[in-house]
Amino acid sequence: MSTLIVYFSFDGNTKFIAEKIAETLNADIIELKTSKKYPTEGFLKYFCGGKSVIFGEKPKLTNTSIDLNRYETIVIGTPVWAGSYTPPIKSFIRQYKIQGKQIALFASHGGNGAEKCFAKLKEALPGNKFIGETAYVEPKKNPEDSSSKAVRWASDILAV
Ligand SMILES: Cc1cc2nc3c(=O)[nH]c(=O)nc-3n(C[C@H](O)[C@H](O)[C@H](O)COP(=O)(O)O)c2cc1C
């Protein structure tokens, strides 16, 4: 079963988990990148990121084209922003017609909004089969626990 991990990460938490999952599944991994730059500090970081979610922005991805035909399973990872998934993930969903895949979702967050984020992702990805979802609270602050949780979760997905 060929699996692709696709993720966006602003501060490295989602990246940390994505890399663990990819390593466990021996899967391909792609970090989404955009030409749009969000402020990295202070009030503006939250304001601009949050606004981008609320306005439904789809920033242009700078990744080279991804051939999804090669994969049966796609694992999508995102930080929770304003109770939702991040704009680059929205761009990815809009750019690629994702149909008939097995999809697993994971998110990093600060304490709330992961369920809403997953519900919105599922709504945005009709025509696919969801095989798992899991959320991590600031995983880089607790690397050992988060990393063993990621390894267990990834092994469970593979067992589906
Ligand atoms: C613009 C913005 C909005 C955020 N909104 C939420 C939120 O609604 N709920 C939450 O629990 N954390 C929120 N966070 C915190 C991040 O989800 C959290 O720090 C996450 O671990 C970051 O992942 P990353 O390091 O991969 O970027 C927000 C962070 C930013 C920058």
The ligand as an SDF file (V2000), in Angstrom:
LIG
                    3D

 31 33  0  0  0  0  0  0  0  0999 V2000
   -2.6560   31.8320   13.2710 C   0  0  0  0  0  0  0  0  0  0  0  0
   -2.7360   30.7750   14.3560 C   0  0  0  0  0  0  0  0  0  0  0  0
   -3.9570   30.3550   14.8310 C   0  0  0  0  0  0  0  0  0  0  0  0
   -4.0300   29.3490   15.8010 C   0  0  0  0  0  0  0  0  0  0  0  0
   -5.2640   28.9080   16.2230 N   0  0  0  0  0  0  0  0  0  0  0  0
   -5.3460   27.9010   17.1440 C   0  0  0  0  0  0  0  0  0  0  0  0
   -6.6190   27.3720   17.5550 C   0  0  0  0  0  0  0  0  0  0  0  0
   -7.6850   27.7770   17.0960 O   0  0  0  0  0  0  0  0  0  0  0  0
   -6.6180   26.3770   18.4790 N   0  0  0  0  0  0  0  0  0  0  0  0
   -5.4770   25.8690   19.0330 C   0  0  0  0  0  0  0  0  0  0  0  0
   -5.5400   24.9800   19.8840 O   0  0  0  0  0  0  0  0  0  0  0  0
   -4.2410   26.3310   18.6290 N   0  0  0  0  0  0  0  0  0  0  0  0
   -4.1500   27.3160   17.6950 C   0  0  0  0  0  0  0  0  0  0  0  0
   -2.9170   27.7680   17.2800 N   0  0  0  0  0  0  0  0  0  0  0  0
   -1.7000   27.1060   17.8140 C   0  0  0  0  0  0  0  0  0  0  0  0
   -1.1510   26.0420   16.8390 C   0  0  0  0  0  0  0  0  0  0  0  0
   -2.1730   25.2040   16.3450 O   0  0  0  0  0  0  0  0  0  0  0  0
   -0.1160   25.1730   17.5450 C   0  0  0  0  0  0  0  0  0  0  0  0
    0.9050   25.9800   18.0870 O   0  0  0  0  0  0  0  0  0  0  0  0
    0.4730   24.1030   16.6280 C   0  0  0  0  0  0  0  0  0  0  0  0
    1.1910   23.1620   17.3920 O   0  0  0  0  0  0  0  0  0  0  0  0
    1.4030   24.7310   15.5910 C   0  0  0  0  0  0  0  0  0  0  0  0
    1.8390   23.7530   14.6810 O   0  0  0  0  0  0  0  0  0  0  0  0
    3.1370   24.0210   13.7580 P   0  0  0  0  0  0  0  0  0  0  0  0
    4.3140   24.1420   14.7110 O   0  0  0  0  0  0  0  0  0  0  0  0
    3.2510   22.7960   12.8990 O   0  0  0  0  0  0  0  0  0  0  0  0
    2.9180   25.2670   12.9870 O   0  0  0  0  0  0  0  0  0  0  0  0
   -2.8290   28.7710   16.3270 C   0  0  0  0  0  0  0  0  0  0  0  0
   -1.5850   29.2210   15.8490 C   0  0  0  0  0  0  0  0  0  0  0  0
   -1.5260   30.2160   14.8810 C   0  0  0  0  0  0  0  0  0  0  0  0
   -0.1740   30.6860   14.3690 C   0  0  0  0  0  0  0  0  0  0  0  0
  1  2  1  0
  2  3  1  0
  2 30  2  0
  3  4  2  0
  4  5  1  0
  4 28  1  0
  5  6  2  0
  6  7  1  0
  6 13  1  0
  7  8  2  0
  7  9  1  0
  9 10  1  0
 10 11  2  0
 10 12  1  0
 12 13  2  0
 13 14  1  0
 14 15  1  0
 14 28  1  0
 15 16  1  0
 16 17  1  0
 16 18  1  0
 18 19  1  0
 18 20  1  0
 20 21  1  0
 20 22  1  0
 22 23  1  0
 23 24  1  0
 24 25  2  0
 24 26  1  0
 24 27  1  0
 28 29  2  0
 29 30  1  0
 30 31  1  0
M  END
$$$$
